[in-house]
Amino acid sequence: MSRQATITHTNTANRGIGADVTRPDGIPKVQGSFAFSSDLWADDFLWGHTLRSPHASARIVSIDIGPALATTGVHAVLTAEDVPGQLNFGLEHGDQPVLAANQVRYVGEPVALVAADHPDIARRAAEAIVVYYEVTEPLTDSEAAPQAAPIHPDGNVIRQLNIRHGNINATGEVTVEGTYEVGMQDQAFMGPESGMALPDEDGGVELFVSTQWLHVDRSQIAACLGIAEAQVRITLAGVGGAFGAREDLSLQLHLCLLALYTQKPIKMVYSRDESFLGHVHRHPAKMWYRHHATRQGRLVKVEARIVLDGGAYASSSGAVIANAACFAVGPYKVGSAHIEGLAVRTNNPPCGAMRGFGAVQTCFAHESQMDKLAVALEMDPIELRLLNALAPGDRLITGQQITGTFPVAEVIRQCAEAPTPELAPTQDHRNLPGGSGRTTEATDTARGEGFAVGFKNLMFSEGFDDFSSAACRLADGVATITCACAEVGQGFVTLAQQIARTELGIDEVILAPAQTATIGSAGSTSASRQTWMSGGAVQAACNKVRSLILADISAKWGVHLDGLVLRDGLICTLDGQQQASLAELTANRAYEADVVYRHAPTEALDENGQGNAHVSFACAAHKVIADVDPDLGLVRIRHITTAQDVGRILNPTQAVGQIEGGTAQGVGLALMEEIVLDNGLVRNASFTDYVIPTTLDMPDVTIAAFIEEPEPGAPYGAKGIGEPPTISSSAAVAAAVRAATGLDLPRIPIRPADIALS
Amino acid sequence: MNRVVLPLSLQEALSTLTADPDATVLAGGTDLMVEINRGMRRPTSVLALAKVPELRRWEITPNRIHIGAGVTYTEIMTTEIAQAAPALAQAARTVGSPPIRNAGTLGGNLGTASPAGDTLPVLATLNATILLQSANGQRQLQLDEFMVGVKRTCLEPGELIIATELDRTNGGQEYLKIGPRNAMVISMAGVALVADLDTRSVRCAMGSVDAGIPRALKAEAWAAERIDWDNGAAIDPAVAQEFGQRVSTECSPIDDHRSTAAYRRHAIGVLAARALNRVCSPKRNGHV
C-alpha cells in the first residue's frame, strides 16, 4: 500500500521509541507457526463443549442430562445447578447467567457443558441433552423495548443518558433532519475463542486463554466459582485478534467449572460458527438527528435520539451509549445540544465492546448530517467542517473543555488536500465493482468522493479508576518487563521493549508473559488505552530502576545525578570519561521496581450529561473514492486517503498497520459486514455468509499525514491510534456511494438492493 | 470415521464404492470439509478421489471438450481449457480463493449440485453431458437430467461422476456473477450466456435463482431472431435490454439471508443484458 506519511522522531538504529521494531509474532502468524490459544496441550486433558439455546426467548421447563452422561467417554455434564458461586457475571452489571437456569434470552445462550475424551464425543453428548423449552415470542425491536414487558429482572433499559447543553430551545436558520441505521457488526477476529484450564492441588485453577483483560476475567471467574481471586491464575495464551470481542467472558468460566469438577485439564475451542454466538457484537443503532445552523454555516444546536440494541445482557452497553451520546455531534463546536441516548435490552445477541465503541454509529449519523447541511447551505462540505471544527480550549457538548492537543482542522485539511494518486486501470475487472464476477464495465459505473471526520475518547471515562501495573527488573544487563497487558495485536509486545530500551539505555529486553499471579491489573486492552496506560506503567517502572542505579553510582563515583546517563548498555558521565557496564553492574544484584500508573482522574456525568468525563481525545478523517455500478448496486472503492491525530508515532510500521486495518474494518461495516437476524436467530454465523473485505474490496490507503502534536500527560506524547481509523471510514465510504448515486442511503451496511432497487 | 480409502485407479475407486455404496465421496473437499467441520455430516467412510489418474485428465477435440471430474478450478483457468471454454474459466475464477481453486474440482461442483454452483450455468449453456460410471456400466446425462433439485442428483449407489463433455462453440461466451463482495463469494445471482454463430442460437442459463439451473429458453429464441447473424452478430442495445427483462422472468428466485428475490430477479435481467451485449458487440471481452 502506498504511504506518504510524515514520520518524525524515527530512530531505527537503537530499536527504542520511534523505531520500526518488527513484531516477533508477525511472521509466525503469517506462516502458520504461531501458537494460538487453540494449540494448547496437556497430558490427559478433556475436551469441553457448550450446549446453547436454539431459542431467542424460552422458559426452560426441564433439562435431562442422563443420556449425555451415559455416553461412553463423557466425564461431566454441568448445568446452572453446578455453579458453586455467584450465578451471574458481567462486565458492568452481573446480569448474565453462567449457564441459563430457568430462562434463555438469546439464541446461543449457554445452557449446559460437557467434558469428554474427544471433541466429537463432547459435541454429540451435548446434542443428547434433552431440554424442554416453553418458547415465547422474542422481543427483537429495540425501539419497542422500553415499553415492552421486561425480559430480565433488571428491566429493558440498560442505560438512558440525556445530554442537555446550552440552550436546548435554540433554533437555527437552517435545519436538516435525518434518520439513520447501523447494522450489527462482528469483530471477526483471527483465532476463535479457545483456552485450557488446569485444576491445581489446592482447589484452585490455572487458566490459559486468549482474552483482553486478565484481572477482570479473574474477579468474575472467582466470584462464580466461589473461590478466592488468588486461587484463579490466568495467563494470556496466543491471541489472534480481539477488537472488543474478548472483553466479556466467553468460555473462561466454563473451562474453569469443568476443570474443577473433573479435576482434569479441560480444553475448549469454539468453531468459527460458534464464535459468532459466543461473543458480543457491535451495537446496531437507530438514530434520529436534527441539525440547526446559521445561514453562514455555524452549528447552533444538534438534537438527536440514539437507540442502541444491547441484546439480552448488559455487557458494556452502559459505556457504549455514553460514548455514542458524548460524541454524538462529532468533533464540532456546538453551543447547544439535546441528545437522548438509550441502550436497551432485547432478545437479540448481546452487544458490547467493538473498536470505536459507540462513536462509529454516531459518526455515520453526524457526518451524513454534515453533508446534508452542506447541501442545504450550498456550501462546500469540507469548508463547513473546517468552520465548525473543535480546537483546544473549546467545549464538548458535555461541557468539558479540551485541554490537550486536538488538531481537528489540521486533520481535515491534510486529508482533504492530499492529492489522489493515479488509480489502477479499469480494463482489469478486479478494479471494477463486482470484481472477479466480471459484472461491470467502466461505462456502467459512476464515481463519487466522500469525506468524513470522527473522534472519540482515549481510555476509560466517567470516573472509572483506570490504572495499569508494571514491573521492571534489570539483571545481567537484561531488562525483564512484567505487565498483565493483553497483547491482542495492538503492538504492546514491541512497545514495552522499545520503552525499556529508551529508558534504560540497554538493548536486550524480555517481556514476561501476561498473567495475574505476580502482577496487578493492566486494565483492558481496549479504548485505545494500552500505549498510554501500560506504556506509561512500563516507562515509570523503568524510570524507577534507572533512578536506583543512578543513585548508587552517583554515591559511588561522587558525581551528581544530573551528570550521569544510561546509554549503549553503559552508565557513564555526560562527558563519557567515567563509565561502567550495566551488565557488570547488575551481574550480582538486580535492580527492581514495580509501579501502578494512573491517568488524570475523570468525573461522572451529571443528570444533564455534563462533566469532565473523559481524559483525552483523538480524531481521524477519511476521503474515499468509490466507483459504483448503480444498476447492480455494486461498489468498488478505488482509493482511501486518511489523516490522523496521533500525538506522536512510537512505531511507524505498527501505526500504519493500525490505520490500514482499522480503515478496512470500517469499509466492511459500510458495505458488507452485518450479522443478519431473523426474529433473534443469527442467519449467517460463518465466514461463508458473514463476509469481510478482501483485497479486491479494500483499496490502497494513503496516509496523508500523521499529525504529531504531543499530548500533554501522555507518555512520549503518544495518543492511542487503534480506534479512530474505524470511526470515520464507514461514514466516508457511505458518503462516496451517495455522491456516486445521488441516493440518501441512510443505512449501513449499504446492500446492493439498497442502491439497485431504489 | 472408520475408513478413508485413497484409490489409485478408477477401477479401484468403483470397486470400493460397489463394496461400500454409503461411502462419502471426497473430490476436493471444499464443500464436504465445511460440512464435516460444522458437524453437519459425520461420514463413516470416505472415498478420496485425488489420486485417480483417469479423473485428472482433460482432452480437447475439434468439437468437444472432455474434462475429468477431478480437474481443478485452477486447471480450468490456467490450461488450454480456458481458451476452449472461456466462460468456464471465468466461472472457475469466481470460486473462492486460490487455495480453494487448487483443491475444488468440476466433479465436486456437480456432485454438490447447488443452484449456486458456479460452473453449472456454463455447463448448461455448453450442452454438457455428465458421464457417470459404476461397476455396472456408464450413463450419460444432460445437466437438467443429472441435477434434480437443490443439492439433489440422480446419482445411484455405487455410481461416480467421472467426467463432463462440453461443446466447443464458435462465438462469444460469458459468465457474470454477483456476490456480497468483489471476490471469494457464494453467488447471489449468476448468468452464463453463449452466442453460437454456427447454429445461430443463444443459450442462457442462470445460477442461484431457482431450485436447479434454469435455461431462459423463450428469451433465447426471442433474441436469436433479433441478432443480425450476418453482420458479426450485431445487436441493438434496446434488444439486449429487453432480452434481460425476458430472461429475468424465466427464473424463480427466493428471499434468503444472502439476498432478496426482488434483487436477484432484477440482477439477472441486468447481467443477461450485459452478457448479450458483450458476446454480440464487435469488441468482445471474453477472457478472464
Interface residues (C-beta under 8 A of the other chain):
Chain A: D120 R123 S271 D273 R430 P433 G434 G435 S436 G437 R438 T439 T440 E441 D444 D631 L632 G633 L634 R636 L671 M672 V676 D678 R683 N684 S686 T688 D689 V691 P693 T694 T695 L696 D697 P752 A753 A756 L757
Chain B: V34 N37 R38 G39 R42 Q90 R93 T94 E174 Y175 L176 K177 I178 G179 P180 R181 N182 A183 M184 V185 I186 M188 G190 H257 R258 S259 T260 A262 Y263 H266 A267 V270 L271 R274 N285 V288
